[in-house]
């Protein structure tokens, strides 16, 4: 996904075919992804790890680019597969 496309998704808050997934084993719950998320789709669970609300996630990728541990990846949304 190009940076220009990610910026357009962020600005217009349009849903993509992807959503963010957190590897809870690697997450250090720093909160960087929560601050980066333009739609508030990420919350901390018991102060231990981040969790993504797939119903809110627009798949812009800002959280994964911001994450210092690289624990967030974008995967194809199951509800939008062709």
Helices and strands as residue ranges (DSSP letters): H 3-12, E 18-22, H 32-36, E 42-45, E 49-52, H 62-66, E 72-76, G 78-80
